[in-house]
Amino acid sequence: MSKILVAYFSRTGNTKMVAESIHQALDGDRTLWPIDKAGSLDDFDLIFIGFPVQSHSVPYPVEQFLKSLPAGMKIALFSTHGAFPQHPMAQEALEYAAVLTGHCRLLGTFHCRGKLSLPALEAFAHSPEHQEWTNMVPSAASHPDTHDLAEAGIFARHMKARSAESGEPSRIKTGRS
Ligand SMILES: Cc1cc2nc3c(=O)[nH]c(=O)nc-3n(C[C@H](O)[C@H](O)[C@H](O)COP(=O)(O)O)c2cc1C
């Protein structure tokens, strides 16, 4: 039976909510870890990794985590962001994360909106480089909502099925077997 890890980074809880929905939607042997508490990754067959978009990119601890993933590991990436879901800004960090995980087998990605706290919005509102996405943020106030979380669950099951179809991990296990 496959072992699945859902690892996430979350500052204000949005990405954590999505990670919990993914974890809940999966049955069988699965583990939910914040990235900073993650243990050995060698025994997992599929790893979901979630993060909030920060300054158009991947938060630094997530960048480090992505780079440290075992080669050939099957992964699925998810993110939350303030920008409109169809806007290129909603995708740019996931695209960068895909580049960082070029040594892994990326099975798919999911993203949804996440609210920004009022103090954070006020702090960014006057900064020109953040203006474009902060202009979109007010309509993210109710996200992630029940629809987002249900979609995350569908994504989780789809990734698990795709992982099973794609056979054994091609990676070489470096830890316990
Ligand atoms: C420091 C900071 C930078 C952010 N930068 C962006 C950004 O570039 N683009 C965007 O769409 N959202 C941005 N956001 C919004 C977050 O991605 C969004 O609120 C996310 O859901 C937060 O997730 P969390 O609660 O898991 O930390 C930023 C938020 C913060 C606090």
The ligand as an ORCA input file, in Angstrom:
! r2SCAN-3c Opt
* xyz 0 1
  C       4.382     38.465      2.736
  C       3.244     38.092      1.797
  C       3.455     38.148      0.415
  C       2.419     37.765     -0.461
  N       2.637     37.817     -1.810
  C       1.647     37.457     -2.677
  C       1.859     37.490     -4.089
  O       2.917     37.843     -4.593
  N       0.844     37.090     -4.902
  C      -0.367     36.679     -4.400
  O      -1.254     36.337     -5.190
  N      -0.605     36.625     -3.046
  C       0.373     36.988     -2.182
  N       0.160     36.941     -0.819
  C      -1.117     36.417     -0.317
  C      -0.949     34.989      0.209
  O      -0.373     34.159     -0.783
  C      -2.308     34.397      0.617
  O      -2.941     35.234      1.549
  C      -2.128     32.985      1.161
  O      -3.369     32.320      1.146
  C      -1.570     32.960      2.588
  O      -1.461     31.605      2.981
  P      -1.184     31.134      4.481
  O      -2.379     31.563      5.310
  O      -1.091     29.657      4.369
  O       0.075     31.775      4.926
  C       1.165     37.340      0.063
  C       0.965     37.333      1.453
  C       1.974     37.703      2.311
  C       1.700     37.685      3.803
*
